[in-house]
Amino acid sequence: MHFFNPATIMKLVEVVKTDLTNEQTTNIIIELAKQMNKTPVICKDSPGFIVNRVARPFILNLYDW
């Protein structure tokens, strides 16, 4: 699980799933996040976090001189 800062306020939680993660483990983590009133998002194990990967092209475009 990856919590965004500040974790007490931010609702989004990444649930990182690898090829070795079994489905039951993923489901338990998703339910745990929901019990914590968080919004779980499943992502593959890769460098960076979802928000960074999604926002990077947008941010780079803003600074495209």
C-alpha positions in Angstrom: 0.0 0.0 0.0 1.1 3.5 -0.8 -0.5 6.3 1.1 -0.4 9.9 -0.2 0.6 12.7 2.1 -0.9 13.8 4.3 -2.2 10.3 4.8 -4.8 11.4 7.3 -6.5 13.6 4.7 -5.8 12.1 1.3 -8.3 9.4 0.2 -6.2 7.7 -2.5 -4.2 4.6 -1.7 -2.2 2.7 -4.3 -2.4 -1.1 -4.0 0.7 -2.3 -5.7 0.3 -5.7 -7.4 3.2 -7.8 -8.8 3.2 -11.0 -10.8 3.8 -12.8 -7.4 1.0 -11.2 -5.5 -1.9 -13.6 -5.0 -5.5 -12.5 -5.5 -6.5 -13.1 -1.9 -3.8 -10.7 -0.6 -4.9 -8.0 -3.1 -8.5 -8.4 -2.0 -7.6 -8.2 1.7 -5.6 -5.0 1.1 -8.4 -3.4 -0.9 -10.9 -4.2 1.9 -8.5 -2.8 4.5 -8.2 0.4 2.6 -12.0 0.7 2.3 -12.4 0.2 6.0 -10.0 3.1 6.5 -12.3 5.2 4.3 -9.7 5.3 1.5 -10.1 4.8 -2.2 -7.9 1.9 -3.3 -6.5 1.9 -6.8 -4.7 -1.2 -8.1 -1.4 -0.6 -10.0 1.4 -2.6 -11.3 4.8 -2.6 -9.6 6.8 0.0 -11.5 9.0 3.0 -10.8 7.1 6.0 -9.5 3.5 6.3 -8.3 0.3 6.6 -10.3 -0.2 10.3 -9.6 3.4 11.1 -10.7 3.1 9.0 -13.9 -0.2 10.5 -14.8 0.7 14.1 -13.9 4.2 14.2 -15.4 3.2 14.7 -19.0 0.8 17.5 -17.9 3.4 19.2 -15.8 6.1 18.9 -18.5 3.7 20.4 -21.0 3.2 23.4 -18.7 6.9 24.1 -18.7 7.4 23.5 -22.4 9.1 26.7 -23.3 
